[in-house]
Amino acid sequence: MGRWRPPRPKGSAYITAEGAEKLRAELRYLWKEERPKVTDVVHEAAKNGDRSENGDYIYGKKRLREIDSRVRFLTKRLEALTIVDRLPNDRDRVFFGAWVTLEDEDGKETRYRIVGPDEFNVSEGKISMDSPLARAMLKKQLDDEVVLRNEEGEKVYYISAIDYE
């Protein structure tokens, strides 16, 4: 089996204002703090002579490539993203940026925020708008039924709260 993998489908180009600020902060940190430190380490390691056996030099160069790659990605991604920083007119429906509380058939409640693919974090309750659950919730109203179909079957939820904080 070869190493080639088909490219991943592109995610939606939307992001919340908080998510955009986190990406900008990461870019700023990598460019202004992390990269100069690693550059200094590589510079000092290069002075020591034989670079082929110098771990600081080899690791430092590898880390610089990783940083430069991430900086390029963040720069291009931030240019392509659309920052959604205003609330929708109809706040009774689920749209991008909404906090949605779902209740399953057993009465267990779970709260999710619909965000862009660059900022999702399930442990914080943030799901990507491209996820099957978020797609099923979009444009629904309070007390609407949300049906999530997967390999195991169907899971039914009811929307018990919609907030835009």
N, C-alpha and C positions, 0 to 999 in steps of 0.2 A: 504494500500500500504506500503510495507516495505521500509527500508532505503537503501537497497542494490542497487547500481548502477553499471552497467558494467564499466570496466576500460576504460579510454579514450585511443584512439589509440595513440601510441607513435609518437612524432613529429620527424622530420628529425634531424639528429645529426650534423648539420652544423651551424656555427656561424661566423660572421665577427670578425676581430681583435678588432674593437671598442666594439662590444657586449661582447666579452670575457673579455675585460678589465673592463667593467662595472660590470659584474658578480663577477670578482675577487675583485673589489673595495667594492662591497656590502658585500662579504664574509669577507674581511679584517675589514670593519667597524663593522659588527656584532660581530666578534670574539675579536677584540682588543679594541673596544670602548663601544659598547652597552652592551655586556654581562658583563664586569667588573662593570659597573655602576649599573646594575640591581642586580648583585650578592651582591654588597655593601648594596643596599637598603634592600634586603631580609635578609642579615646578621644583620643589625641594627634592622629590624622589629622583627626578631626572639628573640632578647634580651629582648623585651618588655613583654614577658610572653605568655599569652593565645593566641595561634596562630589561633584558630578556629574563632575568631572574629576580627582578625587583618587584615584590608583591604590591607595594604602595603605588608604584607607577602603573602596573598592569590593571589593578583594581580601579585606580583613579581614572585612567583613560576610559575604562568600561563605564564607570559611573558618569563621566562627562557625556558619553554618547547617550546614555539613558536620559540624563537631564535635558540635553539638547533635543532629543526626540520628543519628550513630553512638552517642552517649551514650544516646539513647532506645532504640535497637535493642539495645545491650548490656544495659541495665537490664531490659528486657522479656525478652530471651533468657535471661539468667541466672536470672530468676524461674521460667521455664518448664522449664529443664533439670533432669535427674536426674543427679546425680554418682555414678558407679560407682567406688567406692573400695575394694571388697573383691574378693578373688579368688574364682573359682567353686569349688564343691566338687569337681567333676570336672575336674582340670587336664590330663587326657589328651585332651580335646576342645578344639576351637577355639571360643572365646567372645569377647565384647567385651573389648578390652584385651590380647589375646594377640599375641605376636610369633610370626609363622608364617614358616618358611622353606620356600619352594616350589622344586622342582626340575623343570625342563622336560624334554622328551624328549631334548634334546642334552646334558643333564647340567649345565646352567647353573643356579646357585642364586640366588634373590632372596628378600630378607627384608622382610616387611611387618608393620606393627602395625595392628590393626583398632581404629579410633577413631570418635568422633562426627563428624558432618558439619561442625561448627564448628571442628575442629582438624586436618582432614586436610591433609597436605603430602607429595606424592609424592616430592619430592626428599629428604625425611627418612625415607622409607619408611613413612609413615602414610597409610592409605587409609580412606575413609569406610565405615562399616558398611552404607551404602545403595548402595555401588558393586556392580556385577555380580560382580566377583572376590571381594569380601568375602562377599557373599551365598552364593556357591558354596562358600566355605570354612567357613562357620559350621556347627558341630556335627560336623565331620569329625574323624577321628582320625589318628594317625601312620600313614604309608604309604597313606593313602586317596588316591584319584584325584579331582582337581578338574578339571572340564570347564568351560571358558569359551567360550561361543558368541557370536560376533559376525558382522558382515557378511562378514568374510573367511573365515569357517568356524569350525572348532573348534580350540581350543588345550588341550592336556592337560598338567596339572601333577600332581606328587606331593608330598604333605606330608612333608618330611624332618625337621622339628623344630617343636616348640611350646613356647614359653616364656612365663611370666608374671613379668616383672621388677618 
